[in-house]
Amino acid sequence: MYRIQGDVSKMERKLFLVVWRDACGGSSTGWRDMAEVCNQKIATVWSCGLIVHEDDDRLVICPHIIVENGEAVEGDAELAIPKDWVVSKRELFIDEQ
């Protein structure tokens, strides 16, 4: 289980913005000219959430977390991103002014 450090009310300090490159293609239906097929681009994606797992191969980010007694007990809409696809990872801070 992922333990949130410190006061749960300050959990936003543990949120991250992960910028990563994603494969694209296959969304068009039917036959297309090869020039159009070869013109597929790589998407740059921004994902925000709690990083619930990270190792040498992947980073798992989860934008929706249920917290009980300071512990993240359930999550939804998680995404496993290959580490080779990650461009940057930045902790998000909330201005409390």
N, C-alpha and C positions, 0 to 999 in steps of 0.2 A: 504494500500500500504506500502511496506517495504521501509523505508527511509535509505539511506546510509549516515553514519556520515562522515563529513569532505570532503576532496577533493576526487572527483571521481577517479582521477589519482592514488590515494593510496588505491583504493578499495580492492586490494589484501590482505590488512591487515585484512579484514573481512572474508577471506576464511578459511574454516575448513577442517580438516581431521577427519572423523568419522570412527572408527573401530567398526564393529558390527558383530554379529553372525546371520547367516541365515539358515533357514530350507532348506533341500535338499531332493531330491528323485523324483520319478515319471517321470524322463526323459528317462528311458530305456523303450523300447517297448517289449511287449510279456511277456510270463510267464518266471519266473526265480526261481531258487532254493531258498528256504527260507534262507539259509545261506547268499546268496548274498543280499537278501531283508533286512535282519537284520544288514548287514554290512554298511548301509548308515551312512555317517558322516555329521556333522554340518560344514558349511563353515564359514570361517572368511573372512569378506569383508572389503575393504577400499573404502570409498566414499569421494570425495572432492567437495566442492562447498560452496555456501552461505546458511547459515541456515536461511530459510525464516519464519519458525514457530517452536516453541518448547513449549510444555506444559507437564503436568505430565504423559501423555499417549504416546506421540509421538514426534518425531523430523522430520521435513521436510527439506531435503537438496536439493538444486537445482544447478546443475553444469553450466547451461547456462542462462545468465541473459542479458536482454537488458536494458541499463541505459539511461534515458533522464533527463537532468537537475538535476542530483544527485539522482533520484529515480529509483528503479528497477520497470519497468513498465510491463515487460513480462518475463516469464521464460519457460524453456523446460527441459524435462527429470527429473523432480522432483521425489523424492522418500520419502515416509513416512515410517519411521522406528519405530517400537514399542520401547519405552524407555527401557523396560526390555531386549531388545536385544543389546543395546549399551554397548560396552566394554569401549570405551574411546572417548573423543572429544578433539581435539587440534587445536588451532588457528595456521594457517600457516603464516610464515613471509618470505618475499623476501629480500635477502641480496642485498642492493643497492650499494655495492662497485664497 
